[in-house]
């Protein structure tokens, strides 16, 4: 199950990077009036940060509720 969750995380990350980078690049170029290379650097890093955040949340919640659902959450010890 853990492997399937991670493969799904990669399947989420790749399209996120592909489709989110062009609008972020356009936003950075128009907002900060920088050169294309600088705007591309910031756009790639912002897009990567967003993709990592989405996949990190995906992995955490899916692993918690699907992979490790057999672990008791007993706090009355």
N, C-alpha and C positions, 0 to 999 in steps of 0.2 A: 504494500500500500504506500509506503514511504517513497518508493521509486516512482510510482504513478503520480503522486502529488508533485514531486520535483520535475518530472517531465511536463506536467501540466503548467507548472510555473515557468518553464522555459517557453512553452507554447504561448503563454500570456506575454512574456517579456519581449519576444521578437517582434510581434505585430505592434506592441506599444511603442517600441523604439522606432519602427518603420513609419508609422502613421503620425506620431506625435512630434517628431523632430522638425518637419517642414513648417508647421504653424508656429512652433516655438522659435525657430530661426527667423521667420518673418517678423514675429513680435519683437525679438531682441534687436534686429536691424532697425526697425522703425522707431522703437522706443528710445534706444540709447545712441542711435546714429553712429555706430562703430563701423569699422571695416568688416568685410565679409569673413575674413579669417578669424577675427576676434569674436564676431557674432556666432560663427559656426562652433567655436570652442565653447562658448557659454551655452549655446543651444544643445549641443551634445551632452554636456555635463548636467544641465537641468533635466533633459529628457531621461538620461540614465538614472538620475536621482529619483525621478517620479516612477520609473519602471521598477527600480529596486524596491521602493516603498510599497508599491502595489503588490509585487510578488512576495515581499516579506510578510505582508498582512495575509495574503492568500495562503502561504505555507503555514503560518502560525495557526490560523483558524481551522483550516482543513485538517492539518495534522492533529490538532487538539480534539476535534469532534469526530474525525473518521479514523485516523490511524491509532490514536491512543484513547479511544472511547471506552476501553475495558478497564481503565485505571480508575479506582474509586477516588472521589473528591471528598474524603472524610476528614473534617477538621476538628472532630470531637475527641482527639487523642488524649 
